[in-house]
């Protein structure tokens, strides 16, 4: 990004899409749609999947397995786009996503379904990572407010359409059809990439791939996820600290490695990018339990259909969109304030949700979900803008792709931790009055300490970003 462009100079929509930038913009929005709709549709149909495949114990795995693939792919998106070119990389990501959707649609049992979700995650991780790379390559800092506002609007559209689509398929007893629908959209993305992405010069000498760090992250999240589906006992007690240690090792190794997974200062909490990445990881790790388990709990406690439960959970995404659009034009001082205020909303909402999710008090669940989404809406785009503006020329691709990698690593870790909490309550054997009451509390309460640490990181980020 050009250091000569004033931070307050925000381009108009006409300027943002001029100069041949609109094809890249259109493709980015399609990629964001695939990610947003997948999250909202899959959340809606998971109770039906659990019933059909006898897979309540695998709820956390269905999300964390997908996110393991996302993390592995997003981690190397910048490197891959440099090595083989952005256009062929984006085409391949769409094709791989379509293959993963087909495997999930055909899955006869939960292990095969989860395997399909992991392949979907690989494809989706590359789609998202390449979209971030494209944003950083094509759009200067003064265009970013418009680009992120449009991306937020796509999430808003997905908020309305996603639960409806997922609910219609689930209520009709045909949840597999959802994945065939997404396979078709992924093929459309691949075709669009071939037509809209200009050929760019490859960088075959741009360094190697940080295989060790990627492997440590995948193994760490996998260990936590496996701990959520094994029976209680010594194995579980070993897997949980092992997973945490593997994730910590990935950070330590990356800090000293020649080939880095993240920008050079990403592991230093005292830097802007280090504080931003910590905020991403911790806030997403804290909130994801609500999105995974709320639909099944609400169907049990309130007698909602899949569509109705999906829309209740989608309140989070709707509030995210509304809050982001409301503060998009904020000046530099308020951008820093919104980062902290938004981060503070996350633990506050999780405390409320832990108390009311399984209570049958639907209005308070909606309030809690809205507060949770608003927290991310107030802060997320400003964190992303701060990260991208801080990257120098040689770290643009790696740093922008790293946003998705860190975010999804946090969500994968949170999904695994929430899965452990839910299954320890007896939810793995299917929802009962007792297991739902306990799971409703713990899948949200266990995220509160993580979210509080995320608030600490956000406060640090705001102080560093101050002039």
Secondary structure as UniProt FT lines:
FT   TURN            3..4
FT   TURN            7..8
FT   HELIX           13..17
FT   TURN            18..21
FT   HELIX           22..52
FT   TURN            53..54
FT   HELIX           56..58
FT   HELIX           59..75
FT   HELIX           77..84
FT   HELIX           86..106
FT   HELIX           110..138
FT   HELIX           141..143
FT   HELIX           144..171
FT   TURN            172..173
FT   HELIX           176..196
FT   TURN            204..205
FT   HELIX           211..227
FT   TURN            228..229
FT   HELIX           234..256
FT   TURN            264..267
FT   TURN            269..270
FT   HELIX           272..302
FT   HELIX           306..327
FT   TURN            328..329
FT   HELIX           332..356
FT   TURN            357..359
FT   HELIX           362..390
FT   HELIX           393..395
FT   HELIX           396..424
FT   TURN            425..426
FT   HELIX           427..429
FT   HELIX           433..445
FT   TURN            446..447
FT   HELIX           448..465
//
